[in-house]
Amino acid sequence: MIRPKIPVNPLPTGLVTPLVDPATTVEPHQGTAPVCGCPQTHAPDQSASRMQLPAVRLTPASLVAVVAGGAGLVLVVGAVLVSMLLAVAITGASVAVCAVVLRSLLNSRHHR
């Protein structure tokens, strides 16, 4: 009644061959005008050189700017990380000092 269409791959090649139902195959259009009357038309052939993206060209000045920007970014990130580490160290030290003061206050209270 209802059959799932599961991709079939008998060989371990990594390529998946889909299950094709011969009743639903579609023939491609031949020529420039659509045969079935649908509004689809084939795109004109373009040469391979037009389809490639243009290469990025770096001048010496732009290369220096990119290197300086990268170095600046590394320095800013490093400064932020060092300041966060310093904040954690100061907080830990202040908590330790508070713990020592509270312990001495509580011990002096019990000795009386």
C-alpha positions, 0 to 999 in steps of 0.5 A, spaced: 500 500 500 504 505 502 512 503 500 517 508 503 522 510 498 529 508 501 535 510 498 539 504 496 546 503 496 549 496 495 556 498 494 560 501 500 562 507 495 560 513 499 555 514 493 548 514 494 543 511 489 536 513 490 530 508 488 527 511 482 520 509 480 519 508 473 512 511 473 514 518 475 521 519 471 521 526 468 524 526 461 529 533 460 526 538 456 530 538 449 531 544 445 530 552 447 523 552 448 519 548 453 516 541 450 510 541 456 508 548 456 511 550 462 515 556 463 521 553 465 527 555 460 534 553 460 539 558 462 544 560 456 551 556 457 556 560 460 564 560 460 567 557 466 571 563 466 565 567 468 563 563 473 569 563 477 569 568 483 575 573 482 581 572 486 582 577 492 588 581 490 592 584 496 597 590 495 603 591 500 599 596 504 593 592 505 597 586 507 600 591 512 593 593 515 591 586 515 597 584 519 596 590 524 589 589 525 590 581 526 595 583 531 591 588 535 585 583 535 590 578 539 593 584 543 585 586 545 583 579 546 589 577 550 588 584 555 581 582 556 583 575 558 588 577 563 584 582 566 579 577 567 584 572 570 586 578 575 579 579 577 578 572 579 585 572 582 583 578 586 576 576 588 579 569 590 584 573 595 579 577 598 574 571 599 580 568 603 582 574 607 575 574 609 575 567 611 581 568 615 578 574 619 571 570 620 575 564 623 579 568 627 573 572 630 569 566 631 575 562 635 576 568 639 569 568 641 569 561 643 575 562 647 572 567 652 
